[in-house]
Amino acid sequence: MFNLIMRAFDWASGRGTIGVGRFFEYTDAHIAAQFRQGEDILLDRLTALPCLFMGEGWGDEIAYVGQINRPRRMGRDVTFEFSLDAEVPPIQNRTIYENRMSLDMPEDFEFSRNHWAVKDVDLYRFLLRSVRPRRQRPTVFQIPEHENIEPALASAMMPFDAGFAAVFESIRLAAGNVGLLCRRADDIWENAAIIQDVVALIDRSRIVVCDCTGRNPNVFYEAGIAHTLGREVILITQNENDIPFDLRHLRYVRYLNNAEGRVALIEALQGRMQTILGH
């Protein structure tokens, strides 16, 4: 069994309150009877169960697994402290909603009402089967627990060299023609380490354009990050021999760095971006 507390939480405070009248909603009667004695709620018995703490909603809201500590009845409310299980990653409400039948949460309205329920389900077994384990986090840079792609953002990974200024302008124009804003890491300064700005930009991007011209090691590193994060990557180059062997199986755009070649580059990029975006 597990407790389900559905309400808005100030996660940093470690404290919550819920009305006595909201106890055991969406709970089978024979389950609720195990935690009542007359009019009294057997709070000590409830605290022996793990708890799924959820804010209302069935989308990108975040839920946590943890434990209820020191519950006290104060008139018509129960106040309590809570601690979160650091070994269980945060879970999006969307995941819980998609698996609601397995968690004995069949009613949609349950996701939009403050209440305290008890479910006759092995919560940790459900998590092992249905929730991906927390991945090992990078140490060189940081990525957020949940991705947050900006649908109208593209990025360009290329050498920071004046000779590529017109090429970047061509990439920017192609992106703009399909409704995307294209940025480079040198456009922003949000973090002390430039690699963090680069990774954050890639992680937020809908499309990443990587110019392999000159076999720039930074660009290869950034292309690897983009592929690892599952981003849509468009490879471009002035010389087909600059495409690494490991990437030769992927389609790429070859261009000439002159006025006519850059016009062709804009057209090729625009067509590829439209295909990715489904235009």
C-alpha positions in Angstrom: 0.0 0.0 0.0 1.0 3.6 -0.3 -0.3 7.1 0.6 -1.2 9.5 -2.2 -1.4 13.1 -1.2 -2.6 15.3 -4.0 -2.1 19.0 -3.3 0.3 21.9 -4.0 3.6 21.5 -2.2 6.3 23.9 -1.3 9.0 21.3 -1.7 11.7 23.3 0.0 9.7 23.7 3.2 9.2 20.0 3.9 5.7 20.7 5.4 2.1 20.3 4.3 -1.4 20.5 5.5 -4.6 18.9 4.4 -8.2 18.9 5.6 -9.5 16.0 7.6 -12.6 16.0 5.3 -10.3 15.1 2.4 -8.9 12.0 3.9 -9.6 8.6 2.2 -11.2 10.1 -0.9 -10.8 7.8 -3.8 -9.9 5.0 -1.3 -11.7 1.7 -1.2 -13.9 1.5 1.9 -12.2 -1.7 3.2 -8.8 0.0 2.9 -9.9 3.2 4.7 -11.4 1.1 7.5 -7.9 -0.2 8.3 -6.8 3.3 9.2 -9.8 4.5 11.2 -10.8 3.9 14.8 -14.2 5.4 15.2 -13.8 9.1 14.2 -10.1 9.0 14.7 -7.6 8.7 11.8 -4.7 6.3 12.7 -2.0 8.6 11.6 0.8 6.5 13.0 -0.3 3.6 10.9 -0.4 5.8 7.8 3.1 7.0 8.3 4.4 3.5 8.0 3.5 3.6 4.3 5.5 5.2 1.6 3.9 8.3 0.0 3.5 9.7 -3.5 3.4 13.5 -3.2 1.7 15.1 -6.2 0.5 18.5 -7.3 -2.7 18.6 -9.2 -2.6 18.0 -12.9 -1.7 15.4 -15.5 1.0 17.1 -17.5 4.5 18.4 -16.8 3.9 18.8 -13.0 6.5 17.0 -10.9 5.7 14.3 -8.3 8.0 12.8 -5.7 8.1 9.7 -3.6 9.0 9.9 0.1 7.8 9.6 3.6 5.3 11.3 5.9 6.8 12.4 9.2 5.2 13.7 12.5 1.6 14.2 11.4 -0.6 16.0 13.9 -4.3 16.7 13.9 -5.0 20.4 14.4 -8.8 20.9 14.5 -10.1 20.2 11.0 -6.7 19.9 9.5 -3.8 17.5 9.7 -0.3 19.0 9.5 2.7 17.0 8.6 6.3 17.1 7.6 7.7 15.1 4.7 11.0 13.8 3.4 11.7 12.8 -0.2 13.4 9.6 -1.3 16.7 10.8 -3.0 17.0 7.4 -4.7 13.8 7.8 -6.6 13.9 10.4 -9.5 11.1 13.0 -9.8 8.2 11.7 -11.9 6.1 13.8 -14.2 2.4 13.7 -13.6 2.0 12.7 -17.2 3.8 9.4 -16.5 1.5 8.7 -13.5 -1.6 9.6 -15.5 -0.5 7.2 -18.3 -0.2 4.4 -15.7 -3.2 5.4 -13.6 -4.9 2.1 -13.8 -1.9 0.3 -12.4 -1.9 2.8 -9.5 -5.7 2.4 -8.8 -6.3 6.0 -10.0 -8.9 5.5 -12.7 -10.9 8.7 -12.1 -9.6 11.8 -14.0 -11.1 14.1 -11.4 -8.7 12.5 -8.8 -5.9 14.4 -10.6 -7.6 17.8 -9.9 -8.7 17.6 -6.3 -6.8 18.0 -3.1 -7.1 14.8 -1.1 -5.3 12.1 0.8 -5.9 8.6 -0.5 -4.5 5.1 0.3 -3.9 2.7 -2.6 -3.6 -1.0 -2.3 -0.6 -1.1 -4.7 3.1 -1.8 -4.2 4.5 1.6 -5.1 8.1 0.6 -5.4 7.4 -2.4 -7.6 5.4 -0.1 -9.8 8.3 2.3 -10.0 10.8 -0.5 -10.9 8.6 -1.6 -13.7 7.4 1.8 -15.1 9.8 4.6 -14.3 13.2 4.8 -15.8 16.0 4.9 -13.3 18.0 8.1 -12.7 20.8 8.2 -15.2 24.4 9.0 -14.2 24.8 12.7 -14.4 27.7 14.3 -16.3 30.4 16.0 -14.2 31.8 18.3 -16.9 28.5 20.1 -17.4 25.0 19.9 -16.0 21.8 18.9 -17.7 18.3 19.3 -16.1 16.4 16.2 -14.9 13.7 16.9 -17.5 14.3 18.4 -20.9 12.7 21.6 -21.9 13.0 22.0 -25.7 12.0 25.4 -27.0 10.0 24.6 -30.2 11.1 27.8 -32.0 14.8 27.6 -31.2 17.6 26.3 -33.4 21.3 26.5 -32.8 24.5 26.5 -34.9 27.6 24.8 -33.8 30.6 26.1 -35.8 34.1 27.5 -35.4 34.2 30.9 -33.8 36.0 32.4 -36.8 35.2 35.5 -38.9 35.3 33.4 -42.0 32.1 31.7 -40.9 30.2 34.9 -40.2 28.4 34.8 -43.6 27.7 31.1 -43.2 26.1 31.7 -39.8 23.9 34.4 -41.3 22.8 31.9 -44.0 21.9 29.4 -41.3 20.0 32.1 -39.4 18.1 33.1 -42.5 17.1 29.5 -43.3 15.9 29.1 -39.7 14.0 32.4 -39.8 12.2 31.3 -43.0 10.7 28.4 -41.2 9.8 30.3 -38.0 12.9 29.5 -35.9 15.3 31.7 -34.0 18.9 30.5 -34.5 21.5 31.2 -31.9 25.2 30.4 -31.3 26.8 29.9 -27.9 28.7 33.2 -28.2 25.3 35.0 -28.4 24.7 34.2 -24.7 26.5 34.4 -21.4 24.4 32.7 -18.8 27.1 30.6 -17.0 30.7 31.0 -15.9 31.8 28.1 -18.1 31.2 28.4 -21.8 30.7 24.6 -22.1 27.6 25.0 -19.9 26.2 27.7 -22.2 26.9 25.4 -25.2 25.2 22.4 -23.6 22.2 24.4 -22.4 21.7 25.9 -25.9 21.9 22.4 -27.5 19.5 20.9 -24.9 16.9 23.6 -25.5 17.1 23.5 -29.3 14.6 21.9 -31.6 17.2 21.7 -34.4 21.0 21.8 -34.2 23.1 22.7 -37.2 26.8 21.5 -37.0 29.3 22.8 -39.5 32.1 20.2 -39.8 34.2 22.3 -42.1 37.9 22.2 -41.0 37.4 19.2 -38.7 37.0 21.5 -35.7 37.2 19.3 -32.5 34.7 21.6 -30.6 32.1 21.1 -33.3 32.6 17.3 -33.3 32.2 17.3 -29.5 29.1 19.4 -29.7 27.6 17.2 -32.4 28.2 14.2 -30.1 26.4 16.0 -27.3 23.4 16.9 -29.6 23.1 13.3 -30.8 23.3 11.9 -27.2 20.6 14.3 -26.1 18.4 13.1 -29.0 18.3 16.4 -30.9 17.6 16.7 -34.6 21.1 17.4 -36.1 21.8 18.8 -39.5 25.4 18.3 -40.6 26.9 20.8 -43.1 30.4 21.1 -44.6 32.4 22.7 -47.3 34.5 19.5 -47.8 33.0 16.1 -47.6 36.3 14.7 -46.3 35.7 16.7 -43.1 32.8 14.5 -42.2 34.2 12.0 -39.6 34.1 8.4 -40.6 31.6 7.6 -37.8 29.1 10.1 -39.2 29.5 9.3 -42.9 26.4 7.2 -42.9 24.3 10.3 -42.1 23.1 12.7 -44.8 24.8 16.0 -44.8 24.7 19.3 -46.8 27.8 20.3 -48.8 28.1 23.9 -49.6 30.5 26.5 -51.1 31.3 29.6 -49.1 30.5 32.1 -51.7 27.4 34.1 -52.5 25.9 31.5 -54.8 26.8 28.7 -52.5 25.3 30.3 -49.5 22.0 30.9 -51.3 22.0 27.1 -52.1 22.8 26.4 -48.5 19.8 28.5 -47.3 17.5 26.5 -49.7 18.9 23.1 -48.6 18.7 23.9 -44.9 15.2 25.4 -45.2 14.0 22.2 -46.9 15.5 20.0 -44.3 14.2 22.1 -41.4 10.7 22.0 -42.9 10.8 18.2 -43.1 11.9 18.0 -39.5 9.2 20.4 -38.3 6.6 18.7 -40.4 5.7 21.8 -42.4 
